Amino acid sequence: MYKEPEEHYWSGRIDDDINRDAFRLHQVILKRSQNEPIDFESGFTFIGFESDEGVRRNKGRIGARKAPNALRKATASLPLQFHEEVKIEDVGNIACEGNQLEAAQAELGNAIQMLYQKGRTPIIFGGGHETLYGHYLGARKHVSHGSSIGIINIDAHFDMRSEEKPTSGTMFKQILEQDKHAGYLCIGIQEFGNTKELFKTADDYNCEYILEEDVTTDNYKNTFQQIDLFTKKYDHIIVTLCTDSIIASAAPGVSAPSPFGLEPKVVRHLLRYIAAKNNVLSFDISEVNPDLDMDGRTVKLGAYLVAEVINHFHK
């Protein structure tokens, strides 16, 4: 299911061939297959998950499988604002073949574990939000069995459904059922995006959450306080952004647009704050759907938010 990185996604405007201050990301990105030798000790690695099988099973609108490469193209031309010591590479995609979602998630988990072992910080381009389960598998395989993992999800939905097969709406319930050392904080929950039963399920599994309308009511004071308390409770943190948490006018290219979603600057503020935490391991962005996008605005917003995470990581 592995696909090597493709050179043509990393191209774009060149303002200068020598002056790094005029560079764009495509001029410094390193590209390698998963098995190539390591040429730097630490840095960020882009890995994609071409899948919308979980969205299809969840009766959503498919197309998110095209997002990893679309996000690459949008990220490629961003001005290089990172410090010269920051290394970034691309190792390609894991592709879900047919309906083999569980196998693809396992393969993504193995690939992410390898990146951790090599000292990398994985930045995962989903895919439907089923991407998160593979992300989690990699983190759990990497850390010791008794270590705790907290998952911070910026999302309009809990994604804690009970289904016969895993979907893009079941991951967090799956994780909390199988891992007693895992915890879950969801930021941006929409009251009318979740049934009463899902709110009850969230309470039954001790899920912590912040409603969309409460995120900024006191200039983030309670939100940041809850993030602080959550991150202190767990040895390691993984972060996932579901782009349907963002208001539909700014992010129309998603499976389930949110009329009352978070403003992009709010999400940027949240990601900056969370990424700065020293125990954050990795980040994924999910549910971007290029087939449903308008003027590429969701893809471009996704690229900007990825850059924000990298720029504020552990700061």
Order of alpha helices (4+ residues) and beta strands (2+ residues): beta-beta-beta-alpha-alpha-beta-alpha-beta-alpha-beta-alpha-beta-alpha-beta-alpha-beta-alpha-beta-alpha
